[in-house]
Every structure is written in C-alpha cells, then in structure tokens.
Amino acid sequence: MSDAEQPTAAEVRAAAEAVKTALDRHLAAVERRSGEDDPTVYEAFNQLAAAAEAYDELLYDRYDEVTPFEIPGTEDALPPYAGPEEPNALSVLIRRDYAVVEPQRLLAQAQRVEAADDESRDGPGASGTVHGALGLLFGEFEPDEIASRHKEFGLEEGDSTLWVTAADDPAEPGEWLEAPFEAIDPQQVVCRFDVSAVFDDEIEDDVDDDLEDELDPDVVEDEDEEEAEDEEEAEDEVEEEELERLDADR
C-alpha cells in the first residue's frame, strides 16, 4: 500500500477505541443475557468481531503489525433460533452429493427397473443414458434407500447436509416447489447436520501429525542412543560386581 493510501495514526487510534467500546458492550450484553441464545449477545459479538477486524487491518496497513487474537468467523454459523416456541409445522431440507464412479453398474440397475416396468418395450429406453438411468432409479427408489445402497448403483457419496426448519403454519401447496431452498430464514433453523470428507481429512491430518512426531528420525535416534547407554551402564555394573566377587574369593 502506498503512503497516500495508508490510514492515519488517528484512524488507527479511533479503530482501537471502537474495539474497546465493542468489548464493553459485549461484556454488558453477556452480563445481562436472558438465555443461552440471547440475540443481544449475538449482535454484540458480531459488532466486536467487526470492530476487531477493522482495527487489525488498519494496524497492519499503518504499522505492519497484527493483533495477537483472532475472532472466530460467523459466516457459516447459524444465528440464534428465533422461530416459534411451539412450531405447528416443520420442513426438512436435505442435500446429498454423489459421484458416478461406475456408470455401467448404474445403467445395469436402471435397465432392470425398466425391464420390470415394461417387458414389452423394444430397443434401448431411458436406461440407455446415464442421466436417463438416474431419472429411473430416483423415480423408483426413495432417496434414503439410494443413500443406503449407493454402491449398488455405482455411486460414491460426497458431502451432505440436513436442515430442520420450524414454522407457525404449513406452506401452501405448490408455494415453494420452484425454489425449495431459496427462502430459508436461518433464524428458523432448529438444527443442522453436515457430513463431509473435509472432517475426515482433518482427523487424518491430526493422526498423521501424531505419527510423524512418534516416528521423527531425530526422536527415534535419541531414544536408541539412550537405550544403548542404559545397556552399556548395566553391563558395566555387572562386570564390577563380578570383579568384587573375585576379590572377595581371594
């Protein structure tokens, strides 16, 4: 950043004061919280995060320094539940991703379904293409059954997510069918469950790090040297004891 674009010292000082004010507001909101998901605390937290981020950026731009703390991001987190206390309706939103890893298996399964439904059909039908086969299988089997038998259909599971949202009244028939995921209010979400290979990778990385520490060549070498020294000391002690016995016999 050029000198002309750098923030002034006064701007950095003002950002620091804004952080102090946001800290006071956050503490006051926590002290007066009405419950675990108090929206006032949530708002004060977001204000504190924004103030801290702004100060950190100005501090770096002006002095090439950073703060020693990090406010966790809230972009992927759900806000506190603000839906009805006793919901009269709920919606379950599910997305499951698959990769088509064995197209021939997928086509074979679809051809079986098609043959059972229409034995008089001549020539290749919808099951002759991958997208046609997918339409047949998902039209024949429930999504949960496909999820439990995905390998039989030549599919490999990817990420999945399930959201449960609450409402005062059921939606009107046909109201959301054109855009089923568009009008979801995050504050109406009762719970959410995510499954992703990312989580498995994080666990594997932690395990790999532990194994690397255990198998560190320097560490192994040091341990081997210590064991060799202990064995040598033990042998010396045995030799000294034998010499003392010989002297006593004489």
VMD Tcl script that draws the C-alpha trace (Angstrom):
set ca {
  {0.00 0.00 0.00}
  {1.31 3.46 -0.91}
  {1.82 6.22 1.65}
  {-1.15 8.09 0.19}
  {-3.45 5.13 0.85}
  {-2.19 4.36 4.32}
  {-4.54 5.13 7.22}
  {-3.52 7.90 9.56}
  {-2.43 7.34 13.14}
  {-5.67 9.00 14.23}
  {-7.72 6.47 12.25}
  {-5.86 3.58 13.87}
  {-6.41 5.13 17.31}
  {-10.12 5.59 16.56}
  {-10.38 1.92 15.49}
  {-8.72 0.88 18.75}
  {-11.24 2.94 20.71}
  {-14.05 1.29 18.75}
  {-12.73 -2.12 19.83}
  {-12.73 -1.00 23.48}
  {-16.30 0.24 23.16}
  {-17.39 -3.01 21.48}
  {-15.71 -5.01 24.27}
  {-17.65 -3.07 26.90}
  {-20.92 -3.60 25.03}
  {-20.25 -7.30 24.60}
  {-19.45 -7.76 28.30}
  {-22.56 -5.82 29.31}
  {-24.71 -7.97 27.00}
  {-23.21 -11.16 28.43}
  {-23.83 -9.97 31.99}
  {-27.49 -9.24 31.17}
  {-28.10 -12.25 28.93}
  {-31.59 -13.72 29.17}
  {-30.68 -17.21 27.97}
  {-28.22 -19.34 26.04}
  {-29.25 -17.88 22.65}
  {-29.79 -14.25 23.64}
  {-29.92 -12.21 20.37}
  {-28.41 -9.19 22.16}
  {-25.25 -11.19 22.93}
  {-25.15 -12.44 19.35}
  {-25.38 -8.89 17.98}
  {-22.73 -7.61 20.41}
  {-20.45 -10.47 19.38}
  {-20.78 -9.57 15.70}
  {-20.08 -5.90 16.46}
  {-16.98 -6.85 18.42}
  {-15.79 -9.11 15.60}
  {-16.29 -6.36 13.02}
  {-14.50 -3.76 15.16}
  {-11.58 -6.10 15.84}
  {-11.22 -6.96 12.15}
  {-11.26 -3.28 11.15}
  {-8.63 -2.43 13.77}
  {-6.44 -5.33 12.72}
  {-6.50 -4.22 9.07}
  {-5.72 -0.57 9.90}
  {-2.97 -1.56 12.30}
  {-1.33 -3.71 9.64}
  {-1.69 -1.09 6.91}
  {-0.23 1.66 9.07}
  {2.38 -0.12 11.19}
  {2.79 -3.55 9.57}
  {1.65 -5.15 12.84}
  {-1.14 -7.57 13.71}
  {-3.21 -8.24 16.81}
  {-2.42 -11.30 18.96}
  {-6.00 -12.55 18.93}
  {-8.42 -13.84 16.34}
  {-12.21 -13.56 16.41}
  {-13.77 -16.78 15.03}
  {-15.73 -16.27 11.84}
  {-19.52 -16.35 11.93}
  {-20.30 -16.59 8.22}
  {-21.00 -20.36 8.35}
  {-22.54 -20.39 11.82}
  {-26.28 -20.32 12.34}
  {-27.72 -17.36 14.23}
  {-29.70 -17.98 17.43}
  {-33.06 -19.64 16.89}
  {-35.84 -17.04 16.71}
  {-38.68 -19.22 15.43}
  {-41.92 -20.19 17.14}
  {-41.66 -21.69 20.63}
  {-44.18 -24.37 19.68}
  {-43.93 -24.83 15.90}
  {-47.00 -26.17 14.13}
  {-45.06 -27.15 11.01}
  {-41.54 -28.07 10.01}
  {-39.53 -28.51 6.84}
  {-36.63 -30.92 6.38}
  {-34.14 -29.77 3.74}
  {-31.68 -32.39 2.55}
  {-28.90 -32.22 0.02}
  {-26.75 -35.26 -0.79}
  {-23.99 -35.20 -3.39}
  {-22.83 -38.29 -5.29}
  {-20.18 -39.06 -7.86}
  {-21.00 -41.52 -10.66}
  {-17.98 -43.82 -10.35}
  {-19.34 -46.94 -12.09}
  {-21.63 -45.90 -14.97}
  {-22.06 -49.49 -16.19}
  {-23.38 -50.60 -12.80}
  {-25.75 -47.61 -12.79}
  {-27.02 -48.45 -16.29}
  {-27.46 -52.14 -15.42}
  {-29.59 -51.32 -12.39}
  {-31.73 -48.91 -14.40}
  {-32.22 -51.49 -17.17}
  {-33.51 -53.99 -14.59}
  {-36.04 -51.47 -13.33}
  {-37.09 -50.58 -16.86}
  {-37.43 -54.21 -17.87}
  {-39.61 -54.98 -14.86}
  {-41.86 -51.97 -15.54}
  {-42.32 -52.54 -19.27}
  {-41.47 -56.01 -20.54}
  {-42.90 -55.24 -23.97}
  {-40.52 -52.35 -24.70}
  {-38.24 -52.90 -27.69}
  {-34.81 -51.32 -28.02}
  {-32.97 -49.09 -25.57}
  {-35.12 -46.86 -23.41}
  {-34.31 -44.16 -20.89}
  {-31.88 -46.54 -19.19}
  {-29.55 -46.28 -22.16}
  {-28.06 -42.98 -20.93}
  {-26.58 -42.02 -17.57}
  {-28.98 -39.12 -17.00}
  {-31.90 -41.33 -18.05}
  {-30.75 -44.07 -15.69}
  {-30.53 -41.60 -12.82}
  {-34.08 -40.43 -13.51}
  {-35.35 -44.02 -13.49}
  {-33.58 -45.01 -10.28}
  {-34.51 -41.91 -8.31}
  {-38.07 -42.27 -9.55}
  {-38.19 -45.89 -8.43}
  {-36.38 -45.75 -5.07}
  {-36.69 -43.42 -2.10}
  {-33.67 -41.11 -1.59}
  {-32.93 -42.77 1.76}
  {-32.81 -46.19 0.09}
  {-30.43 -44.91 -2.57}
  {-28.27 -43.40 0.18}
  {-28.04 -46.76 1.93}
  {-27.48 -48.72 -1.32}
  {-25.49 -46.16 -3.30}
  {-22.64 -48.60 -4.07}
  {-25.10 -50.95 -5.78}
  {-25.99 -48.12 -8.13}
  {-22.39 -47.25 -8.98}
  {-22.42 -44.08 -6.88}
  {-19.96 -42.68 -4.36}
  {-21.13 -40.45 -1.51}
  {-19.96 -36.84 -1.31}
  {-20.93 -34.09 1.10}
  {-24.42 -33.99 2.58}
  {-26.37 -31.64 4.80}
  {-29.72 -31.77 6.58}
  {-31.56 -28.72 7.91}
  {-34.71 -28.80 10.04}
  {-36.68 -25.53 10.00}
  {-39.75 -24.60 12.04}
  {-42.79 -22.53 11.10}
  {-46.07 -21.38 12.58}
  {-48.11 -22.75 9.69}
  {-47.56 -25.26 6.89}
  {-46.69 -23.80 3.50}
  {-49.39 -23.53 0.87}
  {-49.41 -26.40 -1.67}
  {-47.00 -25.66 -4.51}
  {-45.75 -22.48 -2.84}
  {-42.01 -23.28 -2.76}
  {-41.60 -26.03 -5.35}
  {-39.89 -23.80 -7.93}
  {-37.15 -22.69 -5.48}
  {-37.18 -25.06 -2.49}
  {-34.03 -23.70 -0.79}
  {-34.34 -20.02 -1.61}
  {-36.48 -18.52 1.15}
  {-34.97 -20.22 4.21}
  {-34.67 -17.96 7.25}
  {-31.53 -19.02 9.20}
  {-33.20 -17.97 12.45}
  {-35.94 -20.56 11.82}
  {-33.44 -23.45 11.67}
  {-33.93 -25.80 14.62}
  {-30.88 -27.97 13.91}
  {-28.41 -28.78 11.17}
  {-26.24 -31.82 10.44}
  {-23.35 -31.83 7.98}
  {-21.33 -34.77 6.64}
  {-18.18 -34.06 4.63}
  {-14.89 -35.67 3.74}
  {-13.29 -32.45 4.96}
  {-13.96 -33.50 8.55}
  {-12.37 -36.92 7.92}
  {-9.34 -35.24 6.34}
  {-8.89 -33.03 9.41}
  {-8.94 -36.09 11.68}
  {-6.49 -37.94 9.41}
  {-4.18 -34.92 9.36}
  {-4.15 -34.86 13.16}
  {-3.37 -38.59 13.28}
  {-0.64 -38.22 10.65}
  {0.92 -35.37 12.64}
  {0.96 -37.53 15.75}
  {2.54 -40.41 13.84}
  {5.16 -38.10 12.35}
  {6.06 -36.91 15.83}
  {6.31 -40.51 17.03}
  {8.37 -41.55 14.01}
  {10.55 -38.45 13.88}
  {14.06 -39.75 12.93}
  {15.74 -37.42 15.41}
  {13.47 -38.58 18.21}
  {13.96 -42.26 17.31}
  {17.71 -41.78 17.10}
  {17.81 -40.08 20.52}
  {15.74 -42.90 22.03}
  {18.06 -45.53 20.51}
  {21.12 -43.73 21.91}
  {19.54 -43.58 25.37}
  {18.72 -47.30 25.26}
  {22.28 -48.12 24.18}
  {23.71 -46.02 27.02}
  {21.44 -47.75 29.56}
  {22.52 -51.18 28.30}
  {26.19 -50.20 28.48}
  {25.80 -48.94 32.04}
  {24.06 -52.16 33.05}
  {26.90 -54.24 31.55}
  {29.50 -52.15 33.42}
  {27.66 -52.71 36.70}
  {27.60 -56.48 36.11}
  {31.35 -56.51 35.37}
  {32.08 -54.51 38.56}
  {30.01 -56.93 40.67}
  {31.87 -59.93 39.19}
  {35.26 -58.32 39.93}
  {34.20 -57.62 43.53}
  {33.20 -61.28 43.96}
  {36.59 -62.45 42.61}
  {38.45 -60.14 45.01}
  {36.37 -61.44 47.91}
  {37.17 -65.08 47.00}
  {40.88 -64.35 47.01}
}
mol new
graphics top color blue
foreach p $ca { graphics top sphere $p radius 0.5 }
foreach p [lrange $ca 0 end-1] q [lrange $ca 1 end] { graphics top cylinder $p $q radius 0.2 }
display resetview
